[in-house]
């Protein structure tokens, strides 16, 4: 029996700490924060999308804005 689990998320940008060298290389992530309920597989954690090096916070904000417009829900299917 297939079980389908849906949740509604908003996408926010998080910037990590730069490396010890102080270079402009802080990792940038998109965090998927639940609007109402969380996917059952996530529990009390959260989902995060780690972007490739070189993606700026401004670029990430644009990605998050587009995802907000294009994605209705995120699902998990257990078969």
Secondary structure as GFF3:
##gff-version 3
##sequence-region A 1 79
A	DSSP	beta_strand	3	7	.	.	.	ID=ss1
A	DSSP	beta_strand	9	15	.	.	.	ID=ss2
A	DSSP	beta_strand	28	34	.	.	.	ID=ss3
A	DSSP	beta_strand	47	50	.	.	.	ID=ss4
A	DSSP	alpha_helix	57	70	.	.	.	ID=ss5
A	DSSP	beta_strand	74	78	.	.	.	ID=ss6
###
